[in-house]
Amino acid sequence: MYDDPEGNMPNWAKWLIGGIAFTGAVVLTALTGGALASLFIGMGVSIVVGGTQYIMRYSIEKLIKMGWLVIV
């Protein structure tokens, strides 16, 4: 439905899903008295690392397309 021709999800939907997952993790941690905190901390680190990798890849691809970066 709201995807591009290649079948990718729009960024607003990715952020919405991530926000819902994060909120759920915070609620579950609070309800279990912190027993799940280490699991959710690992998930948070994974989200940050994945987001950073995406940003770096997107930036490098843009620089290559603009001709500002040449990979030999």
DSSP file (Angstrom, degrees, kcal/mol; ACC not computed):
  #  RESIDUE AA STRUCTURE BP1 BP2  ACC     N-H-->O    O-->H-N    N-H-->O    O-->H-N    TCO  KAPPA ALPHA  PHI   PSI    X-CA   Y-CA   Z-CA
    1    1 A M              0   0    0      0, 0.0     2,-1.2     0, 0.0     0, 0.0   0.000 360.0 360.0 360.0 -83.6    0.0    0.0    0.0
    2    2 A Y        +     0   0    0      5,-0.0     2,-0.3     8,-0.0     0, 0.0  -0.286 360.0 114.2 -91.8  51.2    2.2    3.0    0.9
    3    3 A D        -     0   0    0     -2,-1.2     6,-0.2     6,-0.1     0, 0.0  -0.744  66.4-108.6-116.4 167.6    5.4    1.6   -0.5
    4    4 A D    >   -     0   0    0      4,-1.4     3,-2.3    -2,-0.3    -1,-0.1  -0.302  46.2 -88.5 -85.2 175.6    7.6    2.6   -3.4
    5    5 A P  T 3  S+     0   0    0      0, 0.0    -1,-0.1     0, 0.0    -2,-0.0   0.757 127.8  56.8 -58.9 -23.8    7.9    0.7   -6.7
    6    6 A E  T 3  S-     0   0    0      2,-0.1     0, 0.0     1,-0.0     0, 0.0   0.495 118.5-110.2 -86.0  -2.7   10.7   -1.4   -5.2
    7    7 A G    <   +     0   0    0     -3,-2.3     2,-0.2     1,-0.3    -5,-0.0   0.630  65.7 149.5  87.6  14.4    8.5   -2.5   -2.3
    8    8 A N        -     0   0    0      1,-0.1    -4,-1.4    -4,-0.0    -1,-0.3  -0.570  48.4-116.4 -83.8 145.0   10.3   -0.6    0.4
    9    9 A M        -     0   0    0     -2,-0.2    -6,-0.1    -6,-0.2    -1,-0.1  -0.529  35.5-105.5 -75.9 143.2    8.4    0.7    3.5
   10   10 A P    >>  -     0   0    0      0, 0.0     4,-1.6     0, 0.0     3,-0.6  -0.329  27.3-115.4 -68.1 154.6    8.3    4.6    3.9
   11   11 A N  H 3> S+     0   0    0      1,-0.2     4,-2.5     2,-0.2     5,-0.2   0.853 112.9  59.3 -60.8 -37.0   10.5    6.1    6.6
   12   12 A W  H 3> S+     0   0    0      1,-0.2     4,-2.1     2,-0.2    -1,-0.2   0.879 106.1  49.2 -62.3 -35.2    7.6    7.4    8.6
   13   13 A A  H <> S+     0   0    0     -3,-0.6     4,-2.5     2,-0.2    -1,-0.2   0.881 109.3  51.8 -70.4 -37.6    6.3    3.8    9.0
   14   14 A K  H  X S+     0   0    0     -4,-1.6     4,-2.4     2,-0.2    -2,-0.2   0.928 112.1  46.3 -62.5 -44.4    9.8    2.5   10.0
   15   15 A W  H  X S+     0   0    0     -4,-2.5     4,-2.5     2,-0.2    -2,-0.2   0.892 112.0  51.5 -65.6 -39.6   10.0    5.2   12.7
   16   16 A L  H  X S+     0   0    0     -4,-2.1     4,-2.3    -5,-0.2    -2,-0.2   0.932 111.7  45.8 -63.2 -46.5    6.4    4.5   13.9
   17   17 A I  H  X S+     0   0    0     -4,-2.5     4,-2.4     1,-0.2    -2,-0.2   0.911 113.7  49.9 -63.2 -42.7    7.1    0.7   14.2
   18   18 A G  H  X S+     0   0    0     -4,-2.4     4,-2.5    -5,-0.2    -2,-0.2   0.899 110.7  49.7 -62.5 -40.9   10.4    1.5   16.0
   19   19 A G  H  X S+     0   0    0     -4,-2.5     4,-2.5     2,-0.2    -2,-0.2   0.896 111.1  48.7 -65.6 -41.0    8.7    3.9   18.4
   20   20 A I  H  X S+     0   0    0     -4,-2.3     4,-2.4     2,-0.2    -2,-0.2   0.917 112.4  48.7 -65.0 -42.5    6.0    1.4   19.2
   21   21 A A  H  X S+     0   0    0     -4,-2.4     4,-2.1     2,-0.2    -2,-0.2   0.911 112.4  48.6 -63.1 -42.0    8.5   -1.4   19.8
   22   22 A F  H  X S+     0   0    0     -4,-2.5     4,-2.3     2,-0.2    -2,-0.2   0.923 111.4  49.1 -64.8 -44.1   10.6    0.9   22.1
   23   23 A T  H  X S+     0   0    0     -4,-2.5     4,-2.4     1,-0.2    -2,-0.2   0.912 110.8  50.7 -61.8 -42.3    7.6    2.0   24.1
   24   24 A G  H  X S+     0   0    0     -4,-2.4     4,-2.6     1,-0.2    -1,-0.2   0.888 109.1  51.7 -61.1 -39.6    6.6   -1.7   24.5
   25   25 A A  H  X S+     0   0    0     -4,-2.1     4,-2.3     2,-0.2    -2,-0.2   0.904 109.9  48.6 -64.6 -41.7   10.1   -2.5   25.7
   26   26 A V  H  X S+     0   0    0     -4,-2.3     4,-2.3     2,-0.2    -2,-0.2   0.923 112.7  48.0 -64.2 -43.9   10.0    0.3   28.3
   27   27 A V  H  X S+     0   0    0     -4,-2.4     4,-2.6     1,-0.2    -2,-0.2   0.928 112.3  48.5 -63.5 -45.8    6.6   -0.8   29.6
   28   28 A L  H  X S+     0   0    0     -4,-2.6     4,-1.8     1,-0.2     6,-0.2   0.883 110.5  51.6 -63.4 -37.6    7.6   -4.5   29.8
   29   29 A T  H  <>S+     0   0    0     -4,-2.3     5,-2.7    -5,-0.2     6,-0.3   0.929 112.0  46.3 -63.7 -43.7   10.8   -3.5   31.6
   30   30 A A  H ><5S+     0   0    0     -4,-2.3     3,-1.0     1,-0.2    -2,-0.2   0.908 112.6  50.1 -64.9 -41.4    8.8   -1.5   34.1
   31   31 A L  H 3<5S+     0   0    0     -4,-2.6    -1,-0.2     1,-0.2    -2,-0.2   0.790 112.4  46.7 -69.8 -27.5    6.2   -4.3   34.6
   32   32 A T  T ><5S-     0   0    0     -4,-1.8     3,-0.9    -5,-0.2    -1,-0.2   0.316 114.8-112.6 -96.8   8.7    8.8   -6.9   35.2
   33   33 A G  T < 5S-     0   0    0     -3,-1.0    -3,-0.2    -4,-0.2    -4,-0.1   0.778  74.3 -52.5  68.5  26.0   10.8   -4.8   37.7
   34   34 A G  T > <S+     0   0    0     -5,-2.7     3,-1.4    -6,-0.2     4,-0.4   0.469 102.6 126.8  92.1   1.9   13.8   -4.5   35.3
   35   35 A A  T <  S+     0   0    0     -3,-0.9     3,-0.3    -6,-0.3     4,-0.2   0.811  79.7  42.4 -64.0 -28.4   14.2   -8.2   34.7
   36   36 A L  T 3> S+     0   0    0     -7,-0.2     4,-2.2    -8,-0.2    -1,-0.3   0.348  84.6 103.9 -97.2   6.2   14.1   -7.7   30.9
   37   37 A A  H <> S+     0   0    0     -3,-1.4     4,-2.5     1,-0.2     5,-0.2   0.895  77.5  51.5 -58.3 -44.4   16.3   -4.6   31.0
   38   38 A S  H  > S+     0   0    0     -4,-0.4     4,-1.9    -3,-0.3    -1,-0.2   0.889 110.0  50.3 -64.0 -37.6   19.4   -6.3   29.7
   39   39 A L  H  > S+     0   0    0     -4,-0.2     4,-1.9    -3,-0.2    -1,-0.2   0.936 113.6  44.6 -62.8 -46.2   17.5   -7.8   26.7
   40   40 A F  H  X S+     0   0    0     -4,-2.2     4,-2.5     2,-0.2    -2,-0.2   0.812 108.5  56.6 -72.9 -29.2   16.0   -4.4   25.8
   41   41 A I  H  X S+     0   0    0     -4,-2.5     4,-2.4    -5,-0.2    -1,-0.2   0.923 108.3  49.1 -63.8 -42.6   19.3   -2.6   26.2
   42   42 A G  H  X S+     0   0    0     -4,-1.9     4,-2.2    -5,-0.2    -2,-0.2   0.895 110.6  50.1 -61.8 -40.4   20.8   -5.0   23.7
   43   43 A M  H  X S+     0   0    0     -4,-1.9     4,-2.3     2,-0.2    -2,-0.2   0.905 109.8  51.0 -64.4 -41.0   17.9   -4.4   21.4
   44   44 A G  H  X S+     0   0    0     -4,-2.5     4,-2.4     2,-0.2    -2,-0.2   0.908 109.6  49.4 -63.2 -42.5   18.4   -0.6   21.7
   45   45 A V  H  X S+     0   0    0     -4,-2.4     4,-2.7     1,-0.2     5,-0.2   0.913 110.5  51.7 -61.8 -42.2   22.1   -0.9   20.9
   46   46 A S  H  X S+     0   0    0     -4,-2.2     4,-2.7     1,-0.2    -2,-0.2   0.902 109.3  49.6 -61.3 -41.9   21.2   -3.0   17.8
   47   47 A I  H  X S+     0   0    0     -4,-2.3     4,-2.5     2,-0.2    -1,-0.2   0.920 112.6  47.1 -63.7 -44.3   18.7   -0.4   16.7
   48   48 A V  H  X S+     0   0    0     -4,-2.4     4,-2.4     2,-0.2    -2,-0.2   0.926 114.2  46.6 -64.8 -44.6   21.2    2.4   17.0
   49   49 A V  H  X S+     0   0    0     -4,-2.7     4,-2.5     2,-0.2    -2,-0.2   0.924 113.6  48.7 -64.3 -44.1   24.0    0.5   15.2
   50   50 A G  H  X S+     0   0    0     -4,-2.7     4,-2.2    -5,-0.2    -1,-0.2   0.907 112.0  49.1 -62.0 -41.6   21.6   -0.5   12.4
   51   51 A G  H  X S+     0   0    0     -4,-2.5     4,-2.5     2,-0.2    -1,-0.2   0.895 110.7  50.3 -64.4 -40.4   20.4    3.0   12.0
   52   52 A T  H  X S+     0   0    0     -4,-2.4     4,-2.5     2,-0.2    -2,-0.2   0.910 110.2  49.9 -64.3 -42.8   24.0    4.3   11.9
   53   53 A Q  H  X S+     0   0    0     -4,-2.5     4,-2.6     2,-0.2    -2,-0.2   0.903 110.8  50.1 -62.6 -40.6   24.9    1.7    9.3
   54   54 A Y  H  X S+     0   0    0     -4,-2.2     4,-2.8     2,-0.2     5,-0.2   0.933 111.2  48.2 -63.1 -46.2   21.9    2.8    7.2
   55   55 A I  H  X S+     0   0    0     -4,-2.5     4,-2.4     1,-0.2    -2,-0.2   0.917 113.2  47.7 -61.9 -43.5   22.8    6.4    7.4
   56   56 A M  H  X S+     0   0    0     -4,-2.5     4,-2.5     2,-0.2    -1,-0.2   0.927 113.5  47.4 -64.0 -44.8   26.4    5.8    6.5
   57   57 A R  H  X S+     0   0    0     -4,-2.6     4,-2.5     1,-0.2    -2,-0.2   0.926 113.2  48.1 -62.7 -45.0   25.4    3.6    3.5
   58   58 A Y  H  X S+     0   0    0     -4,-2.8     4,-2.2     1,-0.2    -1,-0.2   0.911 112.6  49.0 -61.9 -43.1   22.8    6.1    2.3
   59   59 A S  H  X S+     0   0    0     -4,-2.4     4,-2.3    -5,-0.2    -2,-0.2   0.916 112.0  47.6 -64.4 -44.0   25.3    8.9    2.5
   60   60 A I  H  X S+     0   0    0     -4,-2.5     4,-2.3     1,-0.2    -1,-0.2   0.910 111.0  51.4 -65.4 -41.9   28.0    7.1    0.7
   61   61 A E  H  X S+     0   0    0     -4,-2.5     4,-2.5    -5,-0.2    -1,-0.2   0.909 110.5  49.2 -61.4 -41.4   25.6    6.0   -2.1
   62   62 A K  H  X S+     0   0    0     -4,-2.2     4,-2.2     2,-0.2     6,-0.2   0.916 110.3  50.3 -63.0 -43.8   24.6    9.7   -2.5
   63   63 A L  H  X>S+     0   0    0     -4,-2.3     5,-1.9     1,-0.2     6,-1.2   0.882 111.6  48.5 -63.3 -37.7   28.2   10.8   -2.7
   64   64 A I  H ><5S+     0   0    0     -4,-2.3     3,-0.9     4,-0.2    -2,-0.2   0.928 111.2  49.7 -66.9 -44.7   29.0    8.2   -5.3
   65   65 A K  H 3<5S+     0   0    0     -4,-2.5    -2,-0.2     1,-0.3    -1,-0.2   0.850 111.0  49.7 -63.0 -34.4   25.9    9.2   -7.4
   66   66 A M  H 3<5S-     0   0    0     -4,-2.2    -1,-0.3    -5,-0.2    -2,-0.2   0.587 114.2-119.2 -80.9  -9.1   26.8   12.8   -7.2
   67   67 A G  T <<5S+     0   0    0     -3,-0.9    -3,-0.2    -4,-0.6    -2,-0.1   0.578  83.7 116.0  84.3   9.5   30.4   12.0   -8.3
   68   68 A W  S   <S+     0   0    0     -5,-1.9     2,-0.4    -6,-0.2    -4,-0.2   0.635  74.4  45.2 -85.1 -14.4   32.0   13.4   -5.1
   69   69 A L        -     0   0    0     -6,-1.2     2,-0.5    -9,-0.1    -2,-0.2  -0.993  66.1-170.1-134.4 126.6   33.3   10.0   -4.1
   70   70 A V        -     0   0    0     -2,-0.4     2,-0.6    -3,-0.1    -6,-0.0  -0.969   9.8-153.5-119.4 127.0   35.0    7.5   -6.4
   71   71 A I              0   0    0     -2,-0.5    -2,-0.0     1,-0.1     0, 0.0  -0.874 360.0 360.0-100.5 123.2   35.8    4.0   -5.2
   72   72 A V              0   0    0     -2,-0.6    -1,-0.1     0, 0.0    -2,-0.0   0.409 360.0 360.0-106.4 360.0   38.7    2.4   -6.9
